[in-house]
Amino acid sequence: MQTEIIKIHKGEWLTDALKRQGYRNIPSNVILDKTLTGLGATHTELHSNRNSIIIEPNVPVIIEKTKDNPDWLAVWEKCTPSKVEKYLQSTNKRKKLICTPESFSKIRKAANKLNLNIYTDYFCLMDECEKFIQDVDYRKRITQPIYDFFQFQQKALVSATPLEMRHKELVNQNFRILKIIPEYDYRKNLELIVTNSYDKTVKNKLDDLRDSPCVCIFINSTNGINKIINTLKLTDYKVFCSNQSVKKLKEREFDNVYEMLEPLAKYNFFTCRFFSALDIKEKQKPDILILTDLNEAVYTMIDPFTEATQIQGRFRNGFNSLTHISNVKIDLDIMSKEAIDSMIEEFEITHSCLNDRLKQATDKYRKQAISKDMESVKYADLLDEQGNINYFSVDNLYNEERVKEYYKTKESLFNAYNVTNHFNVTDASVIELLGEDDLLTLRKAKTDIEKRRLLTEQLRKLYSNQDKVDISFYLNILKKENQGAYTIDAFQKIGKEGLEKAGYKKGTIIDKAVKEYDKMVHRFLPEVIQDIQSEFDLNVWIEKEEKRDRLEMIYKRHNILYTVKLNTIKDYFLVDETKDKKPYKYILKVLIKDFGIF
């Protein structure tokens, strides 16, 4: 796709840069990559000398942009079809309709009823176009207007953070990229805290911000919001989220929850509904926290390239600080583009086979059964309401895997932020040798084998740092966990390699290896020999059973899984014994160690 560069100077608006390039308005058939939020793209279109339909991804933006201008119409769930009809028939010189994707059909139906051709008479601007990719997996109707969009003679896509789009009409209609390049340093300072003790780190950060007049917390999880408010016993707070989430939180007896922007409290929580497009014009500069808790949900991941950039751009009067706290997971399963392509191909084959069976079926109930199966297969999630491939859904699959890649390690997330060129990143990570997140992951393991694998990895990390810290504290913590004591004992005896070789399977494989270690190595370690030497006196006759029992206690103390017999003491001492009369006794003459055997 062809790219045209337009430079913008500090203090300029988008309108200024476009005019300098020879454009009176946003040109048609472009993807306008603004680079920066708040340049006034929607403002430019709203004040242009033409009829406009602006599609915004979320309701709060629409309400905010239209509340002070009665000449503009907000088209959303609560806007009636008759109101749209009345507006289209009004005498307004230039009509400006701002709608959600799901409510665009109200405009189309009203225009058809009135015999108006919106496709020739209106410019269509699809704002924050990356949201159509990011949100389509849980908000399928968001892509409803796309067929209409490509019918407009005059149209454009716009965002400060556009994502790669594969829709074939972009090529068919010769779309090009209009890239705005700022001629100044626009990067914002961001503190990145990667941690394996998420809850503790969030609490410590909020403690640090207790004197802040306003804290804005962006977290895409109502459960996560619930936990923070309850744990920290916050009272001066507000939560801004979708209508569905409002209901969910009110059921949990949270009162200060809103689906529209309100004056801010001391602590303000925002879900993804408020990540983009919305202007927050508070006089006081807030401290911003972005939170990602992978233990809570994968969907709490924040994309540095899009969402983080959009979040910092919400505050038109600036902010005091910007911090992202996140945990990471090295074992996140990441699919390559090739793997995704193969997966989609298999989905399509399954769907196609069912479709062929549907065509061949003659029985009514068989057709119903096959139709239900077709609705439930994965390929159906990639189809739009017309039964065609939804390119935004496919883009969503690629995009999710891209973002997941950043959250495998601290380094990958740090590098992602640097590559955006939007941030001056400070690494303030808090990685503990054994963090609370590590324990939570361990407790969430679904099988004992998985628990032993995670424990083994944690033990490897502990023992690799035993020259730096006393690891006994952490070992005592792990011993209390399910499979902890068993795995620690096995690790100390056969190591990670032995456990890995056994497939972390408890029973014959691990236990056999441990017993062999105890037999050949463990019971002859220096500390065991020393204990035995202290326990038994030389040149004193003692009954064989007593010697066995006392040696057995030593083995138990050292966790040696080896069966002690009457003559096991001979492995350690040269002895004399009575054989002619009961009770049979041993007299220990000398420790074999003294003869250099050990």
VONUGU-493951 format. One record per residue (C-alpha): x, y, z; residue number from 1. Coordinates in Angstrom, 2 decimals, decimal comma. Example, Ala and Ser with C-alpha at 12.3 -4.5 7.8 and 13.67 -1.06 7.14 Angstrom:
# VONUGU-493951
        xx        yy        zz    nr
     12,30     -4,50      7,80     1
     13,67     -1,06      7,14     2
//
This chain:
# VONUGU-493951
        xx        yy        zz    nr
      0,00      0,00      0,00     1
      1,36      3,40     -1,02     2
      2,33      5,75      1,82     3
      2,30      9,55      1,74     4
      4,21     11,38      4,49     5
      2,83     14,59      5,97     6
      4,95     16,42      8,53     7
      3,41     18,24     11,46     8
      5,04     20,87     13,66     9
      4,69     21,31     17,40    10
      1,50     23,15     18,30    11
     -0,18     22,43     14,96    12
     -3,49     20,67     14,43    13
     -4,18     18,05     11,81    14
     -6,03     20,66      9,75    15
     -2,84     22,76      9,53    16
     -0,73     19,86      8,31    17
     -3,32     18,76      5,75    18
     -3,70     22,27      4,33    19
      0,06     22,65      3,97    20
     -0,01     19,42      1,93    21
     -2,82     20,78     -0,26    22
     -5,78     19,01      1,38    23
     -8,81     21,10      2,45    24
    -10,28     18,10      4,26    25
     -9,38     14,52      5,06    26
     -8,95     12,94      1,61    27
    -10,86      9,90      0,45    28
     -9,69      6,28      0,33    29
     -6,93      6,72      2,88    30
     -5,92      5,16      6,14    31
     -4,99      8,26      8,11    32
     -2,25      7,28     10,54    33
     -2,11     10,29     12,86    34
      0,76      8,93     15,01    35
     -0,45     11,17     17,86    36
     -3,76     11,29     19,67    37
     -5,56     14,59     20,09    38
     -4,62     16,10     16,71    39
     -8,26     16,81     15,95    40
     -9,17     14,29     13,22    41
    -12,84     14,03     14,19    42
    -12,86     17,77     14,91    43
    -11,59     18,34     11,36    44
    -14,38     16,25      9,90    45
    -17,11     17,67     12,15    46
    -16,21     21,19     11,00    47
    -15,68     20,32      7,34    48
    -17,93     21,82      4,68    49
    -19,64     18,53      3,82    50
    -22,15     16,05      5,20    51
    -20,46     13,48      7,40    52
    -21,11     10,16      9,09    53
    -18,48      9,38     11,72    54
    -18,39      5,86     13,11    55
    -16,97      5,76     16,64    56
    -16,32      2,45     18,41    57
    -17,79      3,41     21,81    58
    -20,78      5,36     23,11    59
    -19,01      7,67     25,64    60
    -17,06      9,29     22,81    61
    -20,25      9,97     20,86    62
    -22,03     11,51     23,83    63
    -19,02     13,64     24,72    64
    -18,57     15,01     21,18    65
    -22,24     15,87     20,63    66
    -23,35     17,14     24,05    67
    -22,50     20,78     23,37    68
    -23,64     20,97     19,73    69
    -27,35     20,48     18,97    70
    -26,59     20,50     15,23    71
    -24,83     17,14     15,50    72
    -26,71     13,89     16,08    73
    -25,53     11,05     18,33    74
    -26,83      7,78     16,92    75
    -26,64      4,93     19,41    76
    -28,82      2,46     21,24    77
    -31,09      5,10     22,80    78
    -31,48      7,11     19,60    79
    -34,79      6,21     17,93    80
    -35,15      5,63     14,14    81
    -37,68      8,47     13,98    82
    -35,13     10,85     15,48    83
    -32,65      9,88     12,74    84
    -35,30     10,42     10,08    85
    -36,19     13,83     11,50    86
    -32,51     14,85     11,54    87
    -31,93     13,75      7,93    88
    -34,92     15,89      6,92    89
    -33,73     18,92      8,89    90
    -32,60     22,17      7,33    91
    -29,08     21,88      8,77    92
    -26,66     23,14      6,13    93
    -24,16     20,42      6,86    94
    -25,36     17,30      8,62    95
    -23,06     15,50     11,05    96
    -24,06     12,10     12,42    97
    -21,84     10,29     14,90    98
    -22,80      6,67     15,45    99
    -21,70      3,39     16,94   100
    -21,01      0,56     14,49   101
    -24,05     -1,33     15,79   102
    -26,35      1,67     15,24   103
    -25,19      2,55     11,73   104
    -28,09      0,52     10,33   105
    -30,50      3,12     11,78   106
    -28,95      5,72      9,47   107
    -29,08      3,39      6,46   108
    -32,71      2,42      7,05   109
    -33,79      6,02      7,63   110
    -32,01      7,15      4,45   111
    -33,62      4,36      2,41   112
    -37,05      5,27      3,79   113
    -36,51      8,89      2,82   114
    -35,00      7,91     -0,54   115
    -31,67      9,59      0,30   116
    -28,36      8,36     -1,09   117
    -25,91      8,60      1,81   118
    -23,21      6,81     -0,21   119
    -22,86      9,77     -2,59   120
    -23,97     12,64     -0,34   121
    -21,95     11,89      2,80   122
    -18,31     11,42      3,74   123
    -17,86      8,38      6,00   124
    -15,05      8,43      8,59   125
    -14,33      5,28     10,56   126
    -12,51      6,49     13,67   127
    -10,11      4,45     15,87   128
    -10,14      1,78     13,19   129
     -7,89     -0,60     15,16   130
    -10,83     -1,23     17,55   131
    -12,71     -3,04     14,79   132
     -9,92     -5,62     14,87   133
     -9,28     -5,68     18,62   134
    -12,90     -5,94     19,75   135
    -14,49     -8,18     17,12   136
    -13,85    -11,39     19,07   137
    -16,24    -10,38     21,86   138
    -18,27     -7,77     19,97   139
    -19,07     -9,35     16,63   140
    -21,57     -6,72     15,49   141
    -18,85     -4,05     15,54   142
    -18,02     -4,86     11,89   143
    -21,62     -4,55     10,65   144
    -21,06     -1,28      8,74   145
    -18,08     -2,48      6,71   146
    -20,10     -3,34      3,58   147
    -21,72      0,07      3,75   148
    -18,39      1,77      4,39   149
    -16,88      0,49      1,16   150
    -19,95      1,67     -0,79   151
    -19,28      5,32      0,10   152
    -17,68      7,29     -2,69   153
    -15,89      9,41     -0,10   154
    -14,48      7,63      2,97   155
    -11,47      7,20      5,22   156
    -10,15      5,18      8,13   157
     -8,33      7,03     10,90   158
     -6,35      6,26     14,05   159
     -3,21      7,27     15,90   160
     -2,51      3,56     16,25   161
     -3,83      1,70     13,19   162
     -3,23     -2,02     12,83   163
     -2,48     -3,93      9,65   164
     -5,73     -4,69      7,83   165
     -6,17     -7,40      5,22   166
     -9,60     -6,52      3,87   167
     -9,50     -7,08      0,12   168
    -11,50     -3,91     -0,63   169
     -8,61     -1,80      0,65   170
     -6,63     -3,05     -2,32   171
     -9,53     -3,14     -4,75   172
    -10,35      0,51     -4,05   173
     -6,72      1,66     -4,06   174
     -6,51      2,79     -0,46   175
     -3,27      4,44      0,58   176
     -1,71      5,40      3,89   177
     -1,49      9,02      4,95   178
      1,21      9,03      7,63   179
      1,55     12,05      9,94   180
      5,15     12,50     11,14   181
      5,71     14,90     14,06   182
      8,76     17,12     13,64   183
      9,47     17,09     17,39   184
     10,05     14,72     20,29   185
      6,61     13,61     21,44   186
      7,64     10,70     23,66   187
      6,23     10,43     27,17   188
      8,01      9,07     30,25   189
      6,75      5,64     31,28   190
      7,81      3,49     34,22   191
      7,55     -0,21     33,39   192
      7,31     -2,53     36,39   193
      7,41     -6,22     35,52   194
      6,85     -8,30     38,64   195
      6,10    -11,79     39,90   196
      4,26    -10,33     42,91   197
      1,50     -8,42     41,16   198
     -0,85     -7,72     44,08   199
      1,95     -6,59     46,38   200
      3,46     -4,34     43,69   201
      0,10     -2,70     42,89   202
     -0,52     -2,07     46,58   203
      2,95     -0,58     47,04   204
      2,48      1,70     44,01   205
     -0,90      2,93     45,23   206
      0,67      3,54     48,65   207
      3,28      5,68     46,91   208
      0,45      7,63     45,22   209
     -1,66      8,14     48,36   210
     -1,03     11,91     48,21   211
     -1,98     12,17     44,53   212
     -5,15     14,20     44,00   213
     -6,22     11,89     41,18   214
     -5,19      8,36     40,17   215
     -6,49      6,88     36,90   216
     -6,22      3,10     36,66   217
     -6,70      1,35     33,33   218
     -7,43     -2,36     33,73   219
     -9,58     -4,49     31,48   220
    -11,07     -6,71     34,19   221
    -14,01     -6,00     36,47   222
    -12,81     -8,83     38,74   223
     -9,44     -7,12     38,99   224
    -11,12     -3,80     39,80   225
    -13,27     -5,50     42,41   226
    -10,20     -7,04     44,06   227
     -8,27     -3,74     44,27   228
    -11,20     -1,78     45,70   229
    -12,01     -4,43     48,31   230
     -8,42     -5,27     49,24   231
     -7,38     -1,65     49,70   232
    -10,78     -0,63     51,07   233
    -11,05      2,33     48,70   234
    -14,02      4,64     49,23   235
    -13,34      7,70     47,06   236
    -13,48      5,88     43,71   237
    -15,38      5,67     40,41   238
    -15,47      2,86     37,86   239
    -16,07      3,60     34,17   240
    -17,04      0,57     32,11   241
    -19,62     -0,91     29,74   242
    -23,29     -1,17     30,66   243
    -22,90     -4,92     31,13   244
    -20,00     -4,42     33,54   245
    -21,95     -1,73     35,38   246
    -24,69     -4,27     36,10   247
    -22,11     -6,87     37,15   248
    -20,42     -4,54     39,62   249
    -23,70     -3,21     41,02   250
    -24,71     -6,80     41,76   251
    -21,58     -6,89     43,93   252
    -22,83     -3,77     45,73   253
    -20,54     -1,26     44,02   254
    -22,37      2,03     43,72   255
    -19,92      4,33     41,97   256
    -19,98      2,69     38,55   257
    -20,76      4,52     35,28   258
    -21,04      3,80     31,57   259
    -20,51      7,48     30,74   260
    -17,74      9,85     31,76   261
    -18,32     11,74     35,01   262
    -16,19     14,16     37,05   263
    -13,30     12,12     38,37   264
    -12,82     10,84     41,94   265
     -9,51     10,28     43,72   266
     -9,30      6,73     42,32   267
    -10,74      6,11     38,86   268
    -10,92      2,75     37,09   269
    -11,35      2,47     33,32   270
    -12,00     -0,68     31,26   271
    -11,18     -0,94     27,53   272
    -14,39      0,93     26,63   273
    -12,52      4,09     27,70   274
     -9,05      3,34     26,33   275
     -9,40      5,30     23,09   276
    -10,98      8,34     21,38   277
    -12,35      9,89     24,58   278
    -11,03     13,29     25,73   279
    -10,58     13,69     29,50   280
    -10,18     17,40     30,21   281
     -9,68     17,47     33,98   282
     -7,75     20,48     35,27   283
     -5,77     18,37     37,74   284
     -3,09     16,20     36,22   285
     -3,57     12,55     37,19   286
     -1,14      9,76     37,94   287
     -1,86      6,97     35,45   288
     -1,59      3,26     36,23   289
     -1,90      0,62     33,50   290
     -2,39     -2,85     34,98   291
     -1,95     -6,28     33,43   292
     -2,51     -9,40     35,51   293
     -2,08    -12,56     33,46   294
     -3,11    -14,65     36,46   295
     -6,47    -12,93     36,32   296
     -6,98    -13,16     32,55   297
     -5,00    -13,03     29,31   298
     -7,31    -10,30     28,04   299
     -5,81     -7,87     30,58   300
     -2,78     -7,60     28,27   301
     -2,26     -4,04     27,08   302
     -0,79     -3,54     23,62   303
      2,07     -0,99     23,89   304
      1,60     -0,01     20,25   305
     -2,10      0,76     20,43   306
     -3,79      0,71     23,84   307
     -0,96      2,16     25,93   308
     -0,46      4,93     23,37   309
     -4,20      5,63     23,35   310
     -4,44      5,63     27,16   311
     -1,77      8,26     27,68   312
     -3,45     10,36     25,00   313
     -6,78     10,57     26,84   314
     -5,61     13,38     29,11   315
     -5,61     16,59     27,11   316
     -4,06     18,58     29,96   317
     -1,25     16,09     30,52   318
     -0,46     13,85     33,49   319
      2,02     13,59     36,39   320
      3,21     10,03     35,91   321
      2,57      6,99     33,75   322
      3,24      3,46     35,05   323
      2,54      0,03     33,64   324
      2,59     -2,86     36,16   325
      2,50     -6,33     34,65   326
      3,46     -9,91     35,21   327
      4,78    -12,14     32,40   328
      4,54    -15,83     31,49   329
      7,37    -17,52     29,66   330
      5,14    -20,48     28,79   331
      2,52    -18,46     26,89   332
      1,59    -20,47     23,82   333
      2,24    -18,26     20,78   334
      1,00    -19,25     17,33   335
      3,00    -18,25     14,27   336
      1,32    -16,71     11,22   337
      1,81    -20,02      9,44   338
      0,16    -21,91     12,29   339
     -2,80    -19,51     12,27   340
     -3,14    -19,92      8,49   341
     -3,14    -23,72      8,88   342
     -5,69    -23,53     11,68   343
     -8,03    -21,34      9,61   344
     -7,64    -23,71      6,67   345
     -8,69    -26,67      8,83   346
    -11,62    -24,70     10,24   347
    -12,73    -23,94      6,69   348
    -12,44    -27,59      5,61   349
    -14,63    -28,71      8,51   350
    -17,19    -26,00      7,77   351
    -17,17    -26,81      4,06   352
    -17,75    -30,52      4,72   353
    -20,73    -29,70      6,89   354
    -22,05    -27,34      4,23   355
    -21,80    -30,09      1,60   356
    -23,72    -32,46      3,89   357
    -26,34    -29,77      4,44   358
    -26,86    -29,41      0,70   359
    -27,24    -33,17      0,31   360
    -29,55    -33,68      3,27   361
    -33,24    -34,15      2,51   362
    -34,57    -34,85      5,99   363
    -35,76    -31,75      7,89   364
    -34,26    -32,80     11,21   365
    -30,92    -33,77      9,70   366
    -30,74    -30,30      8,14   367
    -31,48    -28,72     11,52   368
    -28,79    -30,80     13,20   369
    -26,18    -29,99     10,55   370
    -27,07    -26,27     10,68   371
    -26,54    -26,25     14,44   372
    -23,18    -27,94     13,98   373
    -22,20    -25,35     11,39   374
    -23,04    -22,56     13,82   375
    -20,88    -24,08     16,55   376
    -17,71    -24,84     14,57   377
    -14,81    -22,42     14,91   378
    -14,96    -21,23     11,31   379
    -18,38    -19,72     12,02   380
    -16,66    -17,21     14,32   381
    -14,71    -15,93     11,30   382
    -17,80    -15,30      9,20   383
    -19,78    -12,08      9,08   384
    -23,56    -11,78      9,14   385
    -23,69    -12,35      5,38   386
    -21,81    -15,62      5,68   387
    -18,60    -14,23      4,17   388
    -15,14    -14,28      5,71   389
    -14,81    -11,46      8,20   390
    -11,35    -10,06      7,54   391
    -11,40     -8,21     10,86   392
    -11,88    -11,51     12,70   393
     -8,89    -12,97     10,88   394
     -6,85     -9,85     11,68   395
     -7,89    -10,28     15,30   396
     -6,29    -13,73     15,43   397
     -2,97    -12,41     14,11   398
     -3,12     -9,40     16,40   399
     -3,75    -11,39     19,59   400
     -0,71    -13,57     18,98   401
      1,43    -10,49     18,29   402
      0,51     -8,97     21,65   403
      0,93    -12,24     23,56   404
      4,51    -12,40     22,35   405
      5,34     -9,24     24,33   406
      4,26    -10,86     27,61   407
      6,55    -13,86     27,58   408
      9,45    -12,02     29,22   409
     10,31     -8,72     30,81   410
     12,74     -8,01     27,99   411
     10,17     -8,54     25,23   412
      7,68     -6,16     26,88   413
     10,37     -3,56     27,50   414
     11,54     -3,79     23,86   415
      7,97     -3,46     22,57   416
      7,54     -0,19     24,44   417
     10,83      1,11     23,09   418
      9,95      0,22     19,51   419
      6,68      2,18     19,64   420
      8,74      5,38     19,77   421
      6,02      6,87     21,96   422
      7,74      6,39     25,32   423
     10,91      7,00     27,28   424
     10,84      3,75     29,22   425
     12,33      3,29     32,69   426
     12,73     -0,29     33,85   427
     11,61     -0,45     37,49   428
     10,88     -4,17     37,59   429
     10,40     -6,04     40,86   430
     11,32     -9,72     40,39   431
     11,41    -11,74     43,61   432
     13,14    -15,10     43,90   433
      9,78    -16,60     44,77   434
      6,90    -14,23     44,14   435
      3,24    -14,50     45,08   436
      2,40    -14,90     41,37   437
      4,67    -17,96     41,22   438
      2,72    -19,55     44,06   439
     -0,60    -18,64     42,47   440
      0,45    -20,23     39,18   441
      1,51    -23,32     41,11   442
     -1,86    -23,56     42,87   443
     -3,74    -23,13     39,61   444
     -1,97    -26,11     38,01   445
     -4,62    -28,59     36,95   446
     -2,63    -31,81     37,48   447
     -0,03    -33,07     39,96   448
      2,37    -33,65     37,05   449
      2,07    -29,98     36,09   450
      2,58    -28,97     39,74   451
      5,77    -31,03     39,93   452
      6,99    -29,50     36,67   453
      6,40    -25,97     37,96   454
      7,97    -26,82     41,32   455
     11,02    -28,23     39,57   456
     11,46    -25,07     37,52   457
     11,11    -22,95     40,65   458
     13,67    -25,12     42,48   459
     16,09    -24,78     39,58   460
     15,82    -21,00     39,92   461
     16,29    -21,15     43,70   462
     19,34    -23,37     43,63   463
     20,96    -21,32     40,87   464
     20,85    -18,41     43,34   465
     21,89    -20,25     46,49   466
     25,26    -18,47     46,52   467
     23,43    -15,11     46,73   468
     20,66    -15,82     49,25   469
     19,69    -18,34     51,90   470
     17,13    -20,42     50,01   471
     15,96    -22,37     53,06   472
     13,25    -19,73     53,64   473
     11,80    -20,31     50,18   474
     12,13    -24,09     50,43   475
     10,03    -24,05     53,59   476
      7,32    -22,13     51,70   477
      7,35    -24,60     48,82   478
      7,26    -27,60     51,18   479
      3,80    -26,48     52,31   480
      2,44    -26,61     48,76   481
      0,77    -29,70     47,33   482
      3,53    -31,98     45,91   483
      6,09    -29,59     47,42   484
      7,90    -31,81     49,92   485
      7,94    -34,78     47,54   486
      9,30    -32,74     44,63   487
     11,93    -30,98     46,75   488
     13,24    -34,32     48,02   489
     13,33    -35,76     44,51   490
     14,99    -32,63     43,11   491
     17,71    -32,67     45,76   492
     18,49    -36,28     44,93   493
     18,05    -36,72     41,16   494
     17,95    -33,10     40,00   495
     15,92    -31,43     37,26   496
     17,28    -33,87     34,68   497
     16,07    -36,88     36,64   498
     12,60    -35,45     37,16   499
     12,37    -34,34     33,54   500
     13,49    -37,78     32,35   501
     10,76    -39,34     34,47   502
      8,16    -37,05     32,91   503
      7,47    -35,68     36,42   504
      5,42    -38,85     37,03   505
      5,22    -39,92     40,64   506
      5,56    -43,63     41,27   507
      7,83    -46,23     39,81   508
     10,03    -43,99     37,64   509
     10,80    -41,14     40,07   510
     10,64    -43,32     43,18   511
     13,00    -45,91     41,66   512
     15,53    -43,20     40,79   513
     15,25    -41,67     44,28   514
     15,69    -45,05     45,98   515
     18,74    -45,82     43,86   516
     20,22    -42,47     44,84   517
     19,53    -43,14     48,52   518
     21,12    -46,57     48,24   519
     24,28    -45,56     46,41   520
     24,89    -41,90     47,29   521
     22,65    -40,25     49,86   522
     23,35    -42,53     52,81   523
     27,09    -42,02     52,37   524
     27,10    -38,25     52,28   525
     29,49    -36,57     54,79   526
     26,70    -35,20     56,99   527
     25,14    -38,67     57,27   528
     28,48    -40,30     58,09   529
     29,11    -37,66     60,74   530
     25,71    -38,32     62,31   531
     26,33    -42,05     62,38   532
     29,77    -41,57     63,90   533
     28,30    -39,44     66,67   534
     25,51    -41,91     67,35   535
     27,58    -45,05     67,92   536
     30,44    -45,70     70,35   537
     33,30    -47,99     69,37   538
     34,23    -51,13     71,29   539
     30,86    -51,47     73,01   540
     28,68    -54,52     72,56   541
     25,13    -53,58     71,47   542
     22,29    -55,75     70,31   543
     21,88    -55,91     66,52   544
     18,20    -54,83     66,68   545
     19,10    -51,72     68,66   546
     21,80    -50,75     66,18   547
     19,32    -51,20     63,33   548
     16,67    -49,07     65,05   549
     19,12    -46,28     65,86   550
     20,44    -46,27     62,28   551
     16,87    -46,25     61,01   552
     16,21    -43,06     63,01   553
     19,24    -41,41     61,41   554
     17,99    -42,36     57,93   555
     14,57    -40,95     58,73   556
     16,13    -37,72     59,97   557
     17,99    -37,34     56,66   558
     14,99    -38,48     54,62   559
     16,84    -41,50     53,25   560
     14,40    -43,89     51,59   561
     16,42    -47,07     52,14   562
     15,36    -50,07     54,18   563
     17,70    -50,63     57,13   564
     18,56    -54,26     57,84   565
     20,36    -55,89     60,78   566
     23,63    -55,92     58,89   567
     23,38    -52,45     57,28   568
     25,72    -51,15     59,99   569
     28,50    -53,15     58,31   570
     28,36    -50,66     55,42   571
     29,89    -48,14     57,84   572
     31,97    -50,07     60,40   573
     34,27    -53,04     60,69   574
     32,54    -55,19     63,30   575
     32,81    -58,25     65,47   576
     29,63    -60,13     66,29   577
     28,30    -62,84     68,56   578
     26,93    -65,86     66,76   579
     26,70    -68,51     69,43   580
     24,18    -67,09     71,86   581
     21,19    -64,77     71,92   582
     20,66    -61,85     71,92   583
     23,04    -61,41     69,00   584
     25,30    -58,36     69,32   585
     27,74    -56,23     67,36   586
     30,83    -54,48     68,58   587
     31,96    -51,66     66,30   588
     35,72    -51,67     65,85   589
     36,44    -48,82     63,45   590
     34,68    -46,59     60,91   591
     35,40    -47,79     57,41   592
     35,85    -44,17     56,38   593
     39,12    -44,23     58,29   594
     40,43    -46,83     55,87   595
     39,83    -44,56     52,89   596
     36,88    -46,46     51,48   597
     34,73    -43,30     51,51   598
//
